[in-house]
Amino acid sequence: METVAIVFASKHGTTQKVAEYLASKVKGAVLFDLKKNDNPDLSQFSKVVVGGPIYAGKLNSKVAHFCRKHTLELLQRKLALFVCGMNVKAYQEELEHAFPEILIKHATTACVVGGEFNIERLGFFERFLVRKISGVTQSVSQLDYEKLNSLAGIITSDKAE
């Protein structure tokens, strides 16, 4: 049986929710929250999933740093990448700029799984920006569970190389 590491960082809880959902669908998956451990040992894992949120067009800095620091190690494993974001019009562009190109090309899959605005978890300035830019005044979820289930299937597939 192959072992799967799901490495993520979450600012307001959505990416953690996604990582936990994937772990519930992928038997034996181990979660690594980069806020708690910014240097997880991946040596025992044959597959790695890396995910993070996009804010203002940029990947979470902890996830970006992890990818830069562990590029060679990630290239030696089966890899899947995901981002959480709410800017539907910019999904593809944000995804392409989120991770190093070499990792995107190596990954079995790289996708945007949607996102959420958790208004109650945002600070005053973040709430102001969300209201001003998106017009959202209450919490909303646009997580794409079809994509999440597809991602889980790809991760567990023996054919994923």
N, C-alpha and C positions, 0 to 999 in steps of 0.2 A: 504494500500500500504506500502510495506517495504521501508525503507530508506537505501541508500548505501553511505558509505564513501570510497573514493579512496585516500589512503595515499601513498605518494611517495616522493622521492628526486631524482633530476636529476643534473648531473654535466655539461653535454654538450648538453642537450635538448632532447635526445632520449626518456628517461623515461617520461619526461613531455609530449612529443608527444603521447606516448602510453597511459598515464593516460587521456589525453584530448580525445583521440580517444574512449577509453572505456566509458568515461563520455558522449560522444555524442551518444553512443549506449544504455546506461542504463538510462532510464528516471528518472529524479530527483536526479541523483548522484551528490554528493558534493565532490569537489577536496580539498585536504589538502597537500600543498607543505611544506615538513618539513624544507626547507631552510628558509621559511617565518614564520612558526609556528611549533616549534618542540614538542609541547604538545597539539595536537588537542583534543577537547572534543568529545568523541565518544558516550556519553550517549544516544543520540537521534537516534543512528543508529543500525539497526538490522543486517546489513551485512557490512563487512569491506573488502576491497581489499587493499593489501599492496604490493608495488612494488619498485624495485630499480635496479640500474645498478651493474654489476659485473666488477670490475677492478682488473686485476692480480689475479683472482680467489677469490676475496673477495667482499662481499656485501658492498655497500655504507655505511659508518659509521653512518650517520644520521638514515638510515632505520634500521640498526642493533641495534642501541641504542633504537630506538622507540619500536622495537619488544621486546627487553629485558625488558624495562620499563613497557610496556603495555601487557605483556603476559597473565596475569589473565583476563584482560578486553577483550582481543581478543578471549580467550577461551570461553567466554560467548556469542559470536556472531557467525553467519555464516561467514566463512572466506575463502578468495581466495588469493593466493600468486602468484606473477610473478617476474621474473627477466629479464633484458635485457642484452644480451651478444653476443659476436661475435665468441667465441671459440666453434664451433659446436662439436668438438670431446669431449669436457669436459662439455657439457650442463648438463647432469644428475648429474655428480659429483658436479659441481658448485651449482646446485639447492639444492642438499641434504645438502651442507655445508653452504648455504646462510642464512637459517632461523633456529631457534631452532627446534630440532626434534619434540618437543611436538606440535608446531604450524603446522608443515608439516603434522603430523598425524591427527590433528584436521581439517585442511583445506579441503574444498570440492574439491578444485583443487589447484595444484601448478605446474607452468609451466615456461619454457623459451620461450619468444616470439620473439627471434632474437635480432638484434641490428643494430647499425650503426656506421660507422667511419665518423664523421663530421670533416674532416681535417682542415677546416677553423676555427673551434672552439677550436682546440687543441693548447696547448702551444708548444713552440719549442721542449722541451724535450719529451713531449707526442707524437708529430709528429715523432720525431726521433725513439722512441720506436715502434710505430705502423709500420713505414716503415721497421725497422729492423726485428721485430718479424713476422709481417704478410705479408710484401711486398706490402702493400696498399699505393699508392701514391696520390690517389684522394678519395673524399668522396664516400662512398658506403653504401647502405641500404640493410639489410637482414631481415627486419621486416617481420614476418609471419602473414599476415592479416587473414589467415584461422584460426590460433590459437587465434588471438585476437577476431575474431568474435565468435569462440567457447567459449572463456572465457566470453565474454559479455553475451552469451546465458546462460551459467552456473550461472552467477551472477544474472540474471533476473529470472531464473527458480524458481518457488515456491517449487520445489522438492529438491533444493539445501539445504542440512542440514549440 
